[in-house]
């Protein structure tokens, strides 16, 4: 399974990414082994994720989420977990 996720950083900003191992990726972010963006904004907490069948679907969804405004991302986060099927 592949995941597209959003974390909330300590400064209140949102970061979107994709991974094959969600639990490990969040732990990596909080150990400052994640993205450069999150390293300076620790700790992060998982606020949203979607499941995808393929890496390509997860990456595509990440790109689409990154195109959203902050308000749209917050609305998405408010909806909680969402499973996406191909």
Buried (B, 14 or more C-beta within 10 A) or exposed (E): EBBBBBBBBEEEEBBBBBBEEBEEBBEBBBEEEBBEEBBEBBBBEBBBBBBBEEEEBBBBBBEEBEEBEEEEBBEBEEEEEEEBEE
